[in-house]
């Protein structure tokens, strides 16, 4: 599964959680920015190809 296919699902879950518990917005945004930043700095950090 590619990261592109996971992003809409993560966005949907995050949106629902924010509607239920608005205080989660800060945590969700912070985690998202950290993950996107790490993926941008280290593109090979997450190897989803399964190859050795």
C-alpha positions, 0 to 999 in steps of 0.5 A: 500500500502506498502512502498516497492511499493512506493519506485520505484515510488518515485525514478522514479519521483525524477529521472525525476525531477533531469533531468529537474531541476538539482538543485533539486538534493540536496533537493531531496537527503536531504529529502530522507535521512531524511525520510529513517533515521526517518523510520529507527529510528522509525519503528512504526512512519508510520502506513500504516496498517490502524488498530486502 
